[in-house]
Amino acid sequence: MNRLPMLYLDVPFENESGGDKNRSRFLWQALRETCSPDLILMGHPPTTDHPAWTRFEPLALLPPYCPPFPRSASIPSFRPQDHHQFQQFLREKQHQAVFARFCSGWELCHRAAGQMPHLAMVMDVDMLSSRLAALSWASQPSFRRRWFLFEKWKLRNFERQLFREPWLFFFTNPAELAEVRDHIAPHSARGEFALLPNTMPRSRDLENIPRKPAILFFGSMDSAANIDGFAFLVDHVFPLLEEDLKNGALEIHIVGKKPPAHFHQRLAQIGTDRVKIKGGVDSIERAIAESLFVLLPLRIASGTRTRILEAAAQRRAVVTTPIGAEGLDLGDSLLIGNTVEALAAHVRRLIAHRDEADALGLRLHQRAVSLYSPDKVAAGLVRRVEDFVKRKKGNAP
């Protein structure tokens, strides 16, 4: 059977943690099983013997640098020799397609497409960056936070340019796909848009791990979304739950790498021992399995929450906000609160009824398996990419 030769472009993801890295691993594995992909990574050489560079053996490591004004720093530039090397590999390997993870590879893909118009370009947008910046600005508009306003403008202008490309674009969130079609590029879009859900990770069976008397809030704590989520949790949700936590001898655990120093300062100010900052852990799977349930009080988000799917893999109930649940078709297997009071009421209910929390976690797991298993999503991914490549070849002059 002929396997589609393609180039997969990503940032380093092997042995790296985070929901975005889980998606990268899923995409790479799905493409390897059905296509014939080569790998190029965008990043800088490690200063030490880093485990992320030991197994996948990329064709090249292309170091990005900050782009010229006014492009956002999240859409990097590359040196002329890196563009030449990128295009040289495409020609030598006779790739028919490029699959780019994130919009950060746009410059490489754009220039390569100009030189080789026969290539089918596929980009996994994953999340709409301008929306993340817009929500960050709207949550607390101030002169001190004007960077988010400027980022929103720069990213929105970039996205208008991006979606004029005749490429295949994957999104995880139907609301963001609709925003592109209806508002960002309603008349200028030339490409194809498709949904590609995030997947529930395959996890070890940790059902017999003893539970801790803890509710879990987890993620990379240096992101704008989680910094805001922590502030919302501590300043608004926690005061409504403090007595319930004390009476139940329970804690809220904040788990994730790089918690800012002001997290500790804020907890010292309010003088509570019911919220504990745990920082990074060796296994987020284990941290989820040890918790009673998961609380994700998010007001800023883009894409869909892989954290909910990670909790589903461990059969743990999730309490979140409408934007936290957006894009995931999980129905009543989630507890969603659109106000501080509603979030607190859901948490209070699960504290009082532990058996209900366990039943909800099981229902969440079953629903996620039926919709977001890696095998199910991978089949749709490969079918859509192969169809797009065939249409591209059929339309080639």
C-alpha contacts under 8 A as a table, 3 or more apart, distances in Angstrom:
res1	aa1	res2	aa2	distance
3	R	34	T	6.63
3	R	35	C	4.73
3	R	36	S	5.55
4	L	34	T	7.87
4	L	35	C	4.76
4	L	36	S	5.55
4	L	37	P	7.75
4	L	96	Q	7.16
4	L	386	E	7.78
5	P	35	C	6.38
5	P	36	S	4.71
5	P	37	P	5.79
5	P	38	D	7.95
5	P	93	K	7.87
5	P	94	Q	7.21
5	P	95	H	4.92
5	P	96	Q	5.84
5	P	97	A	6.98
6	M	35	C	7.40
6	M	36	S	6.21
6	M	37	P	4.73
6	M	38	D	6.43
6	M	95	H	4.78
6	M	96	Q	5.72
6	M	97	A	4.70
6	M	98	V	5.51
6	M	99	F	7.13
7	L	37	P	5.33
7	L	38	D	4.87
7	L	39	L	5.93
7	L	40	I	7.26
7	L	90	L	7.37
7	L	95	H	6.51
7	L	97	A	6.43
7	L	98	V	4.74
7	L	99	F	6.13
8	Y	28	W	7.58
8	Y	37	P	6.14
8	Y	38	D	5.91
8	Y	39	L	4.91
8	Y	40	I	6.30
8	Y	98	V	5.98
8	Y	99	F	4.85
8	Y	100	A	6.00
8	Y	101	R	7.69
9	L	39	L	6.13
9	L	40	I	5.09
9	L	41	L	5.83
9	L	42	M	7.36
9	L	98	V	7.32
9	L	99	F	6.14
9	L	100	A	4.66
9	L	101	R	5.99
9	L	105	G	7.18
10	D	13	F	7.88
10	D	24	S	7.58
10	D	39	L	7.84
10	D	40	I	6.69
10	D	41	L	5.08
10	D	42	M	6.06
10	D	100	A	6.29
10	D	101	R	5.10
10	D	102	F	7.33
10	D	105	G	7.68
11	V	41	L	5.11
11	V	42	M	4.83
11	V	43	G	6.14
11	V	101	R	7.84
12	P	16	E	7.63
12	P	41	L	6.05
12	P	42	M	7.09
12	P	43	G	6.90
12	P	52	A	6.79
13	F	16	E	5.17
13	F	17	S	7.86
13	F	21	K	5.23
13	F	24	S	6.52
13	F	25	R	6.88
13	F	52	A	6.83
14	E	21	K	7.72
14	E	25	R	7.26
14	E	51	P	7.67
14	E	52	A	4.77
14	E	53	W	7.48
14	E	56	F	7.78
15	N	51	P	6.67
15	N	52	A	5.48
16	E	21	K	6.32
16	E	52	A	7.07
17	S	21	K	6.07
17	S	22	N	7.39
18	G	21	K	5.30
18	G	22	N	6.38
18	G	219	G	7.39
18	G	220	S	7.22
19	G	22	N	4.97
19	G	23	R	6.39
19	G	306	T	5.39
19	G	307	R	6.82
20	D	23	R	5.15
20	D	24	S	6.36
21	K	24	S	4.90
21	K	25	R	6.18
22	N	25	R	5.18
22	N	26	F	6.22
22	N	201	P	7.52
23	R	26	F	5.02
23	R	27	L	6.16
23	R	198	N	6.69
23	R	199	T	7.40
24	S	27	L	5.18
24	S	28	W	6.10
24	S	101	R	7.37
25	R	28	W	5.22
25	R	29	Q	6.06
26	F	29	Q	5.27
26	F	30	A	6.03
26	F	199	T	7.91
26	F	374	P	7.28
27	L	30	A	5.14
27	L	31	L	6.11
27	L	378	A	7.75
28	W	31	L	5.31
28	W	32	R	6.08
29	Q	32	R	5.08
29	Q	33	E	6.27
30	A	33	E	5.38
30	A	34	T	6.76
30	A	378	A	5.68
30	A	382	V	7.68
31	L	34	T	5.48
31	L	35	C	5.24
31	L	36	S	7.27
31	L	37	P	6.67
31	L	382	V	7.14
32	R	35	C	5.48
32	R	36	S	6.06
32	R	37	P	6.10
34	T	382	V	7.37
38	D	58	P	7.20
38	D	59	L	7.01
39	L	56	F	7.81
39	L	57	E	7.65
39	L	58	P	4.78
39	L	59	L	5.88
39	L	60	A	7.68
40	I	58	P	5.17
40	I	59	L	5.47
40	I	60	A	5.20
40	I	61	L	6.18
40	I	62	L	7.55
41	L	58	P	6.57
41	L	60	A	6.49
41	L	61	L	5.00
41	L	62	L	6.28
42	M	61	L	5.79
42	M	62	L	4.85
42	M	63	P	5.76
42	M	64	P	6.52
42	M	105	G	7.89
43	G	61	L	6.21
43	G	62	L	5.88
43	G	63	P	4.71
43	G	64	P	6.29
44	H	61	L	7.10
44	H	62	L	7.15
44	H	63	P	4.91
44	H	64	P	7.53
45	P	61	L	7.38
45	P	63	P	7.85
46	P	49	D	6.95
46	P	50	H	6.35
47	T	50	H	7.95
50	H	53	W	6.15
50	H	54	T	7.66
51	P	54	T	5.55
52	A	55	R	7.53
53	W	56	F	6.83
53	W	57	E	6.93
54	T	57	E	6.95
58	P	61	L	7.00
62	L	78	F	7.54
62	L	82	D	6.19
63	P	78	F	6.94
64	P	76	P	5.69
64	P	77	S	5.65
64	P	78	F	5.11
64	P	79	R	7.76
65	Y	76	P	5.63
65	Y	77	S	5.43
65	Y	78	F	6.25
66	C	73	A	5.51
66	C	75	I	7.99
66	C	76	P	5.35
66	C	77	S	6.18
67	P	71	R	6.25
67	P	72	S	7.26
67	P	73	A	6.07
67	P	75	I	7.13
67	P	76	P	5.18
67	P	77	S	4.92
68	P	71	R	6.27
69	F	72	S	7.56
70	P	154	K	6.58
71	R	75	I	6.97
71	R	154	K	5.90
71	R	155	L	7.43
71	R	158	F	7.11
72	S	75	I	5.68
72	S	76	P	7.77
72	S	151	E	6.40
72	S	154	K	5.73
72	S	155	L	6.18
73	A	76	P	5.89
74	S	104	S	6.57
75	I	103	C	6.76
75	I	104	S	4.63
75	I	105	G	7.49
75	I	106	W	7.43
76	P	104	S	6.04
76	P	105	G	7.70
76	P	107	E	7.69
77	S	107	E	6.56
78	F	82	D	6.20
78	F	83	H	6.85
78	F	107	E	7.57
78	F	108	L	7.45
79	R	82	D	5.20
79	R	83	H	6.57
80	P	83	H	5.17
80	P	84	H	6.27
81	Q	84	H	4.96
81	Q	85	Q	6.11
82	D	85	Q	5.02
82	D	86	F	6.04
83	H	86	F	5.08
83	H	87	Q	6.22
83	H	108	L	6.14
83	H	111	R	7.63
83	H	112	A	7.69
84	H	87	Q	5.29
84	H	88	Q	6.01
85	Q	88	Q	4.95
85	Q	89	F	6.30
86	F	89	F	5.47
86	F	90	L	6.54
86	F	108	L	7.39
86	F	112	A	7.82
87	Q	90	L	5.01
87	Q	91	R	6.33
87	Q	112	A	5.92
88	Q	91	R	5.23
88	Q	92	E	6.07
89	F	92	E	5.10
89	F	93	K	5.83
90	L	93	K	5.51
90	L	94	Q	5.81
90	L	95	H	5.42
91	R	94	Q	5.01
91	R	95	H	6.89
95	H	98	V	7.48
95	H	119	L	7.62
96	Q	118	H	7.53
96	Q	119	L	5.38
96	Q	120	A	6.32
96	Q	389	V	7.45
97	A	119	L	5.27
97	A	120	A	4.49
97	A	121	M	5.74
97	A	122	V	7.34
97	A	389	V	7.03
98	V	109	C	7.72
98	V	119	L	7.20
98	V	120	A	6.40
98	V	121	M	5.06
98	V	122	V	6.01
99	F	121	M	6.35
99	F	122	V	4.73
99	F	123	M	5.82
99	F	124	D	7.55
100	A	103	C	7.48
100	A	105	G	6.26
100	A	109	C	7.89
100	A	121	M	7.75
100	A	122	V	6.13
100	A	123	M	4.73
100	A	124	D	6.20
101	R	104	S	7.83
101	R	105	G	7.32
101	R	123	M	5.97
101	R	124	D	4.94
101	R	125	V	7.03
102	F	105	G	6.65
102	F	123	M	6.75
102	F	124	D	5.53
102	F	125	V	5.16
102	F	126	D	6.65
103	C	106	W	5.41
103	C	123	M	7.05
103	C	124	D	7.43
103	C	125	V	5.92
104	S	107	E	7.60
105	G	108	L	5.56
105	G	109	C	6.29
106	W	109	C	5.14
106	W	110	H	5.80
106	W	162	L	7.66
107	E	110	H	5.12
107	E	111	R	6.24
108	L	111	R	5.62
108	L	112	A	6.18
109	C	112	A	5.08
109	C	113	A	5.95
109	C	121	M	7.31
110	H	113	A	5.23
110	H	114	G	6.38
111	R	114	G	5.08
111	R	115	Q	6.52
112	A	115	Q	5.16
112	A	116	M	5.94
113	A	116	M	4.96
113	A	117	P	5.05
113	A	118	H	7.69
113	A	119	L	6.42
113	A	121	M	7.62
114	G	117	P	5.85
116	M	119	L	5.96
118	H	392	K	7.16
118	H	393	K	6.90
118	H	396	A	6.21
119	L	392	K	7.71
120	A	167	W	6.93
120	A	388	F	7.37
120	A	389	V	5.61
120	A	392	K	6.15
121	M	167	W	5.14
121	M	168	L	6.44
122	V	167	W	5.77
122	V	168	L	4.72
122	V	169	F	5.99
122	V	170	F	7.77
122	V	385	V	7.56
123	M	167	W	7.32
123	M	168	L	6.27
123	M	169	F	4.98
123	M	170	F	6.29
124	D	169	F	5.90
124	D	170	F	4.72
124	D	171	F	6.57
125	V	128	L	6.90
125	V	169	F	6.38
125	V	170	F	5.69
125	V	171	F	5.59
126	D	170	F	6.68
126	D	171	F	4.96
126	D	172	T	5.43
126	D	173	N	7.85
126	D	303	G	5.70
127	M	171	F	6.79
127	M	172	T	7.02
127	M	173	N	7.62
127	M	176	E	7.76
127	M	302	S	5.16
127	M	303	G	4.08
127	M	304	T	7.72
128	L	131	R	5.58
128	L	132	L	6.76
128	L	176	E	6.59
128	L	302	S	6.03
128	L	303	G	6.68
129	S	132	L	5.11
129	S	133	A	6.41
129	S	155	L	6.73
129	S	302	S	7.16
130	S	133	A	5.15
130	S	134	A	6.07
130	S	151	E	7.18
130	S	152	K	4.89
130	S	153	W	7.56
130	S	155	L	5.02
130	S	156	R	5.46
130	S	159	E	7.95
131	R	134	A	4.89
131	R	135	L	6.08
131	R	152	K	7.22
131	R	302	S	6.76
132	L	135	L	5.28
132	L	136	S	6.16
132	L	300	I	6.51
132	L	301	A	5.94
132	L	302	S	5.66
133	A	136	S	5.05
133	A	137	W	6.19
133	A	148	F	5.26
133	A	149	L	6.96
133	A	151	E	6.18
133	A	152	K	5.10
134	A	137	W	5.18
134	A	138	A	6.08
134	A	148	F	6.88
134	A	149	L	6.75
134	A	152	K	5.47
135	L	138	A	4.98
135	L	139	S	6.04
135	L	299	R	7.80
135	L	300	I	5.58
135	L	301	A	7.65
136	S	139	S	5.36
136	S	140	Q	7.02
136	S	148	F	6.43
136	S	224	A	6.94
136	S	225	A	7.40
136	S	300	I	6.18
137	W	140	Q	5.72
137	W	141	P	5.19
137	W	145	R	7.02
137	W	146	R	7.41
137	W	148	F	5.27
137	W	149	L	5.80
138	A	141	P	5.63
139	S	299	R	7.70
139	S	300	I	7.85
140	Q	145	R	7.59
141	P	145	R	6.45
141	P	146	R	7.22
142	S	145	R	5.27
142	S	146	R	6.25
143	F	146	R	5.13
144	R	147	W	7.82
145	R	148	F	6.13
145	R	149	L	7.66
146	R	149	L	5.14
146	R	150	F	6.47
147	W	150	F	5.18
147	W	151	E	6.08
148	F	151	E	4.96
148	F	152	K	6.09
149	L	152	K	5.13
149	L	153	W	6.54
150	F	153	W	5.25
150	F	154	K	6.21
151	E	154	K	5.07
151	E	155	L	5.83
152	K	155	L	5.29
152	K	156	R	5.94
153	W	156	R	5.23
153	W	157	N	6.25
154	K	157	N	5.31
154	K	158	F	6.25
155	L	158	F	4.94
155	L	159	E	6.05
156	R	159	E	5.08
156	R	160	R	6.30
156	R	184	I	7.25
157	N	160	R	5.24
157	N	161	Q	6.56
158	F	161	Q	5.15
158	F	162	L	6.07
159	E	162	L	4.75
159	E	163	F	6.06
159	E	184	I	7.22
160	R	163	F	5.60
160	R	164	R	6.75
160	R	184	I	5.92
160	R	185	A	5.69
160	R	188	S	7.90
161	Q	164	R	5.49
161	Q	165	E	7.46
162	L	165	E	5.77
163	F	166	P	7.69
163	F	185	A	6.62
163	F	188	S	7.49
163	F	189	A	5.20
163	F	190	R	6.81
163	F	191	G	6.67
164	R	185	A	7.68
164	R	188	S	5.76
164	R	189	A	4.69
164	R	190	R	5.19
164	R	191	G	6.82
165	E	189	A	7.29
165	E	190	R	5.95
165	E	191	G	5.92
166	P	189	A	7.89
166	P	190	R	4.89
166	P	191	G	4.01
166	P	192	E	7.28
167	W	190	R	7.58
167	W	191	G	4.67
167	W	192	E	6.27
168	L	191	G	5.74
168	L	192	E	4.73
168	L	193	F	6.03
168	L	194	A	7.56
168	L	388	F	7.25
169	F	191	G	7.19
169	F	192	E	6.09
169	F	193	F	4.95
169	F	194	A	6.28
170	F	193	F	6.08
170	F	194	A	5.03
170	F	195	L	5.52
170	F	196	L	5.76
171	F	174	P	7.16
171	F	176	E	7.44
171	F	177	L	6.29
171	F	193	F	7.50
171	F	194	A	6.27
171	F	195	L	4.90
171	F	196	L	5.75
171	F	197	P	7.46
171	F	303	G	7.37
172	T	195	L	5.58
172	T	196	L	5.20
172	T	197	P	4.69
172	T	198	N	6.28
172	T	303	G	5.51
172	T	304	T	6.05
172	T	327	G	7.09
173	N	176	E	5.46
173	N	177	L	6.47
173	N	195	L	7.04
173	N	197	P	7.39
173	N	302	S	7.99
173	N	303	G	5.24
173	N	304	T	5.84
173	N	326	E	7.21
173	N	327	G	4.56
173	N	328	L	7.66
174	P	177	L	4.94
174	P	178	A	6.11
174	P	195	L	6.80
174	P	327	G	5.91
175	A	178	A	5.14
175	A	179	E	6.26
175	A	326	E	7.78
175	A	327	G	6.79
176	E	179	E	4.87
176	E	180	V	6.37
176	E	303	G	7.45
177	L	180	V	5.26
177	L	181	R	6.41
177	L	193	F	7.31
177	L	194	A	7.94
177	L	195	L	7.83
178	A	181	R	5.06
178	A	182	D	5.86
179	E	182	D	5.22
179	E	183	H	5.39
179	E	184	I	6.44
180	V	183	H	5.61
180	V	184	I	4.64
180	V	185	A	5.61
180	V	186	P	7.01
181	R	184	I	6.54
181	R	185	A	5.70
181	R	186	P	4.93
181	R	189	A	7.59
182	D	185	A	6.82
182	D	186	P	4.91
183	H	186	P	5.61
185	A	188	S	5.30
185	A	189	A	5.33
186	P	189	A	6.53
196	L	377	V	7.11
196	L	380	G	7.81
196	L	381	L	6.79
197	P	304	T	7.98
197	P	372	Y	6.99
197	P	377	V	6.86
198	N	304	T	7.09
198	N	306	T	6.54
198	N	372	Y	6.83
198	N	377	V	7.99
199	T	306	T	7.47
199	T	309	L	6.97
199	T	372	Y	4.75
199	T	373	S	5.70
199	T	374	P	5.48
199	T	377	V	7.00
200	M	306	T	7.50
200	M	309	L	4.82
200	M	310	E	6.16
200	M	312	A	7.26
200	M	313	A	6.29
200	M	368	A	6.67
200	M	369	V	7.15
200	M	372	Y	5.56
200	M	373	S	5.63
200	M	374	P	6.73
201	P	309	L	7.21
201	P	310	E	6.36
201	P	313	A	6.55
201	P	373	S	7.62
201	P	374	P	7.25
202	R	313	A	7.12
202	R	374	P	7.92
203	S	285	E	7.44
203	S	313	A	6.32
203	S	314	Q	7.44
205	D	314	Q	7.75
206	L	209	I	5.61
206	L	286	R	7.14
206	L	289	A	6.29
206	L	314	Q	7.15
207	E	289	A	7.00
207	E	314	Q	7.46
209	I	289	A	6.82
209	I	290	E	6.39
210	P	290	E	6.15
211	R	289	A	7.21
211	R	290	E	4.36
211	R	291	S	5.73
211	R	292	L	6.54
212	K	290	E	5.46
212	K	291	S	5.63
212	K	292	L	6.96
213	P	249	A	7.14
213	P	250	L	5.04
213	P	251	E	6.46
213	P	291	S	6.96
213	P	292	L	6.68
214	A	250	L	5.53
214	A	251	E	4.76
214	A	252	I	5.45
214	A	253	H	6.27
214	A	290	E	7.99
214	A	291	S	5.33
214	A	292	L	5.89
214	A	293	F	7.80
215	I	250	L	7.58
215	I	251	E	6.29
215	I	252	I	4.70
215	I	253	H	6.08
215	I	291	S	5.68
215	I	292	L	5.63
215	I	293	F	5.45
215	I	294	V	5.78
215	I	295	L	6.69
216	L	252	I	5.86
216	L	253	H	5.03
216	L	254	I	6.38
216	L	255	V	7.26
216	L	287	A	7.97
216	L	288	I	7.05
216	L	291	S	6.07
216	L	292	L	7.68
216	L	293	F	6.39
216	L	294	V	4.71
216	L	295	L	5.85
217	F	252	I	7.22
217	F	253	H	6.13
217	F	254	I	5.08
217	F	255	V	6.29
217	F	294	V	6.07
217	F	295	L	5.31
217	F	296	L	5.86
218	F	221	M	7.80
218	F	253	H	7.98
218	F	254	I	5.79
218	F	255	V	4.59
218	F	256	G	5.52
218	F	296	L	7.74
218	F	307	R	7.85
219	G	226	N	6.96
219	G	255	V	6.59
219	G	256	G	4.92
219	G	257	K	7.49
219	G	307	R	7.49
220	S	223	S	6.09
220	S	226	N	6.98
220	S	256	G	4.90
220	S	257	K	5.29
220	S	258	K	6.89
220	S	259	P	7.78
221	M	226	N	5.45
221	M	227	I	6.19
221	M	255	V	7.90
221	M	256	G	5.50
221	M	257	K	5.84
221	M	258	K	5.64
221	M	259	P	4.82
221	M	260	P	7.21
222	D	226	N	6.96
222	D	227	I	6.51
222	D	257	K	7.39
222	D	258	K	5.59
222	D	259	P	5.92
222	D	260	P	6.53
223	S	226	N	5.43
223	S	227	I	6.10
224	A	227	I	5.15
224	A	228	D	6.14
224	A	300	I	7.69
225	A	228	D	5.35
225	A	229	G	6.05
225	A	298	L	6.95
225	A	299	R	7.23
225	A	300	I	4.90
225	A	301	A	6.01
226	N	229	G	4.59
226	N	230	F	5.91
226	N	298	L	7.33
227	I	230	F	5.24
227	I	231	A	6.40
228	D	231	A	5.11
228	D	232	F	6.10
228	D	298	L	7.53
228	D	299	R	7.24
228	D	300	I	7.28
229	G	232	F	5.07
229	G	233	L	6.02
229	G	296	L	7.56
229	G	297	P	5.66
229	G	298	L	5.01
229	G	299	R	6.56
229	G	300	I	7.64
230	F	233	L	5.04
230	F	234	V	6.06
230	F	263	F	7.85
230	F	297	P	7.93
231	A	234	V	5.28
231	A	235	D	5.73
231	A	236	H	7.85
232	F	235	D	5.43
232	F	236	H	5.44
232	F	237	V	6.64
232	F	297	P	7.04
232	F	298	L	7.91
233	L	236	H	5.69
233	L	237	V	4.79
233	L	238	F	5.74
233	L	297	P	6.31
234	V	237	V	6.21
234	V	238	F	5.15
234	V	239	P	7.35
234	V	267	L	7.89
235	D	238	F	6.57
235	D	239	P	6.96
236	H	239	P	6.12
236	H	240	L	7.39
236	H	340	V	6.65
237	V	240	L	5.67
237	V	241	L	6.79
237	V	340	V	5.75
237	V	341	E	7.59
237	V	343	L	7.28
237	V	344	A	6.14
238	F	241	L	5.04
238	F	242	E	5.85
238	F	344	A	7.93
239	P	242	E	5.37
240	L	243	E	7.64
240	L	341	E	7.63
240	L	344	A	6.34
241	L	244	D	5.26
241	L	245	L	6.15
241	L	344	A	6.39
241	L	348	R	7.16
242	E	245	L	5.22
242	E	246	K	6.24
242	E	274	R	7.45
243	E	246	K	5.05
243	E	247	N	6.04
244	D	247	N	5.16
244	D	248	G	6.09
244	D	348	R	6.95
244	D	351	I	7.89
245	L	248	G	5.18
245	L	249	A	5.79
245	L	250	L	4.79
245	L	251	E	6.37
245	L	274	R	6.93
246	K	249	A	5.00
246	K	250	L	6.37
246	K	274	R	7.40
247	N	250	L	7.79
248	G	351	I	7.67
250	L	274	R	6.91
251	E	273	D	7.82
251	E	274	R	4.61
251	E	275	V	5.63
251	E	276	K	7.02
252	I	274	R	6.19
252	I	275	V	4.72
252	I	276	K	6.23
253	H	275	V	6.00
253	H	276	K	5.00
253	H	277	I	5.99
253	H	278	K	6.48
254	I	275	V	7.40
254	I	276	K	6.09
254	I	277	I	4.67
254	I	278	K	5.67
254	I	279	G	6.83
255	V	277	I	6.49
255	V	278	K	5.11
255	V	279	G	4.95
255	V	280	G	6.03
255	V	281	V	7.17
256	G	259	P	6.89
256	G	278	K	7.31
256	G	279	G	4.81
256	G	280	G	4.51
256	G	281	V	7.00
257	K	279	G	5.23
257	K	280	G	4.15
257	K	281	V	7.68
258	K	279	G	6.65
258	K	280	G	7.19
259	P	263	F	6.76
259	P	277	I	7.85
259	P	279	G	6.13
260	P	263	F	5.69
260	P	264	H	7.78
261	A	264	H	5.68
261	A	265	Q	6.60
262	H	265	Q	4.71
262	H	266	R	5.93
263	F	266	R	5.28
263	F	267	L	6.46
263	F	277	I	7.89
264	H	267	L	5.24
264	H	268	A	6.21
264	H	277	I	7.44
265	Q	268	A	5.08
265	Q	269	Q	6.23
266	R	269	Q	5.03
266	R	270	I	6.49
267	L	270	I	5.32
267	L	271	G	6.00
267	L	272	T	6.35
267	L	275	V	7.48
268	A	271	G	4.95
268	A	272	T	7.11
272	T	275	V	6.64
273	D	276	K	6.83
278	K	281	V	7.67
281	V	284	I	6.37
281	V	287	A	7.71
283	S	286	R	5.35
283	S	287	A	6.51
284	I	287	A	4.91
284	I	288	I	6.16
285	E	288	I	5.28
285	E	289	A	6.20
285	E	310	E	7.45
285	E	314	Q	7.22
286	R	289	A	4.97
286	R	290	E	6.03
287	A	290	E	5.22
287	A	291	S	6.42
288	I	291	S	5.30
288	I	293	F	7.64
288	I	294	V	7.48
288	I	311	A	6.35
288	I	314	Q	6.77
288	I	316	R	7.26
289	A	292	L	7.92
289	A	314	Q	5.73
289	A	315	R	7.87
289	A	316	R	7.17
291	S	294	V	7.23
291	S	316	R	7.82
292	L	316	R	7.14
292	L	354	R	7.82
292	L	357	A	7.67
293	F	316	R	5.21
293	F	317	A	5.03
293	F	318	V	6.11
293	F	319	V	8.00
293	F	357	A	6.97
293	F	361	G	7.95
294	V	311	A	7.16
294	V	316	R	6.75
294	V	317	A	6.13
294	V	318	V	4.74
294	V	319	V	6.29
295	L	318	V	5.85
295	L	319	V	4.89
295	L	320	T	6.06
295	L	347	V	7.89
296	L	318	V	7.32
296	L	319	V	6.18
296	L	320	T	4.76
296	L	321	T	7.25
296	L	324	G	7.01
297	P	319	V	7.66
297	P	320	T	5.32
297	P	321	T	5.92
297	P	324	G	7.42
297	P	343	L	7.75
298	L	301	A	6.98
298	L	320	T	6.91
298	L	321	T	6.07
298	L	323	I	6.93
298	L	324	G	5.63
299	R	321	T	7.30
299	R	323	I	6.57
299	R	324	G	7.37
300	I	323	I	7.40
301	A	304	T	7.81
301	A	323	I	6.69
301	A	324	G	6.85
303	G	327	G	7.52
304	T	324	G	7.62
304	T	325	A	7.35
304	T	326	E	6.44
304	T	327	G	5.73
304	T	328	L	6.71
305	R	308	I	5.60
305	R	309	L	7.17
305	R	324	G	6.50
305	R	325	A	6.98
305	R	328	L	7.98
306	T	309	L	5.07
306	T	310	E	6.17
307	R	310	E	4.90
307	R	311	A	6.17
308	I	311	A	5.09
308	I	312	A	6.14
308	I	318	V	6.87
308	I	325	A	7.97
309	L	312	A	4.79
309	L	313	A	6.21
309	L	368	A	6.95
310	E	313	A	5.15
310	E	314	Q	6.80
311	A	314	Q	5.28
311	A	315	R	6.26
311	A	316	R	5.29
311	A	317	A	7.14
311	A	318	V	7.22
312	A	315	R	4.85
312	A	316	R	5.87
312	A	317	A	7.34
312	A	361	G	6.61
312	A	362	L	7.76
312	A	364	L	5.55
312	A	365	H	4.50
312	A	368	A	6.64
313	A	316	R	7.79
313	A	365	H	5.91
314	Q	361	G	7.97
314	Q	365	H	7.47
315	R	358	D	7.39
315	R	361	G	4.36
315	R	362	L	4.99
315	R	363	R	7.87
315	R	364	L	6.78
315	R	365	H	5.33
316	R	357	A	7.47
316	R	358	D	6.70
316	R	360	L	7.50
316	R	361	G	4.16
316	R	362	L	7.12
316	R	364	L	7.72
316	R	365	H	7.95
317	A	333	S	7.90
317	A	334	L	7.02
317	A	357	A	5.69
317	A	358	D	6.75
317	A	360	L	5.40
317	A	361	G	3.94
317	A	362	L	7.73
317	A	364	L	6.94
318	V	334	L	5.74
318	V	335	L	6.35
318	V	361	G	7.39
319	V	334	L	6.37
319	V	335	L	4.77
319	V	336	I	5.89
319	V	337	G	7.51
319	V	343	L	7.02
319	V	346	H	6.82
319	V	347	V	6.97
320	T	324	G	5.66
320	T	325	A	6.70
320	T	334	L	7.55
320	T	335	L	6.38
320	T	336	I	5.05
320	T	337	G	6.28
320	T	343	L	7.11
321	T	324	G	4.89
321	T	325	A	6.37
321	T	336	I	5.12
321	T	337	G	5.08
321	T	338	N	5.60
321	T	343	L	7.53
322	P	325	A	5.28
322	P	326	E	5.99
322	P	336	I	6.09
322	P	337	G	6.81
322	P	338	N	6.08
323	I	326	E	4.85
325	A	328	L	5.92
325	A	334	L	7.92
325	A	336	I	7.50
330	L	333	S	5.76
330	L	334	L	6.60
330	L	364	L	7.10
330	L	367	R	6.41
330	L	368	A	7.07
331	G	334	L	6.48
332	D	335	L	6.84
333	S	360	L	5.97
333	S	361	G	7.51
333	S	363	R	5.73
333	S	364	L	4.80
333	S	367	R	7.44
334	L	360	L	7.52
334	L	364	L	6.91
335	L	346	H	6.61
336	I	342	A	7.89
336	I	343	L	7.04
336	I	346	H	7.92
337	G	340	V	7.24
337	G	341	E	7.82
337	G	342	A	4.70
337	G	343	L	4.57
337	G	346	H	7.44
338	N	342	A	6.43
338	N	343	L	7.15
339	T	342	A	5.14
339	T	343	L	6.30
340	V	343	L	5.25
340	V	344	A	6.22
341	E	344	A	5.14
341	E	345	A	6.08
342	A	345	A	5.02
342	A	346	H	6.29
343	L	346	H	5.26
343	L	347	V	6.36
344	A	347	V	5.12
344	A	348	R	6.02
345	A	348	R	5.03
345	A	349	R	6.09
346	H	349	R	5.10
346	H	350	L	6.43
347	V	350	L	5.27
347	V	351	I	6.19
348	R	351	I	5.08
348	R	352	A	6.25
349	R	352	A	5.23
349	R	353	H	6.10
350	L	353	H	4.97
350	L	354	R	5.71
350	L	356	E	6.58
350	L	357	A	5.38
351	I	354	R	6.04
353	H	356	E	5.36
353	H	357	A	6.65
354	R	357	A	5.03
354	R	358	D	6.40
355	D	358	D	5.12
355	D	359	A	6.22
356	E	359	A	5.02
356	E	360	L	6.04
357	A	360	L	5.11
357	A	361	G	6.16
358	D	361	G	5.05
358	D	362	L	6.28
359	A	362	L	5.14
359	A	363	R	6.25
360	L	363	R	5.06
360	L	364	L	6.11
361	G	364	L	5.05
361	G	365	H	6.23
362	L	365	H	5.06
362	L	366	Q	6.28
363	R	366	Q	5.15
363	R	367	R	6.16
364	L	367	R	5.21
364	L	368	A	6.08
365	H	368	A	5.19
365	H	369	V	6.12
366	Q	369	V	5.20
366	Q	370	S	6.40
367	R	370	S	5.29
367	R	371	L	6.52
368	A	371	L	5.26
368	A	372	Y	5.25
368	A	373	S	6.98
369	V	372	Y	5.59
369	V	373	S	5.07
370	S	373	S	6.66
371	L	376	K	7.41
372	Y	376	K	6.77
372	Y	377	V	6.37
373	S	376	K	5.47
373	S	377	V	6.42
374	P	377	V	5.28
374	P	378	A	5.83
375	D	378	A	5.14
375	D	379	A	6.29
376	K	379	A	5.52
376	K	380	G	6.84
377	V	380	G	5.33
377	V	381	L	6.25
378	A	381	L	4.96
378	A	382	V	6.23
379	A	382	V	5.51
379	A	383	R	6.20
380	G	383	R	5.24
380	G	384	R	6.13
381	L	384	R	5.39
381	L	385	V	6.27
382	V	385	V	5.18
382	V	386	E	6.05
383	R	386	E	5.33
383	R	387	D	6.16
384	R	387	D	5.22
384	R	388	F	6.19
385	V	388	F	5.12
385	V	389	V	6.24
386	E	389	V	5.14
386	E	390	K	6.24
387	D	390	K	5.16
387	D	391	R	6.30
388	F	391	R	5.16
388	F	392	K	6.15
389	V	392	K	4.99
389	V	393	K	6.20
390	K	393	K	5.16
390	K	394	G	6.07
391	R	394	G	4.94
391	R	395	N	6.13
392	K	395	N	5.25
392	K	396	A	6.19
393	K	396	A	5.13
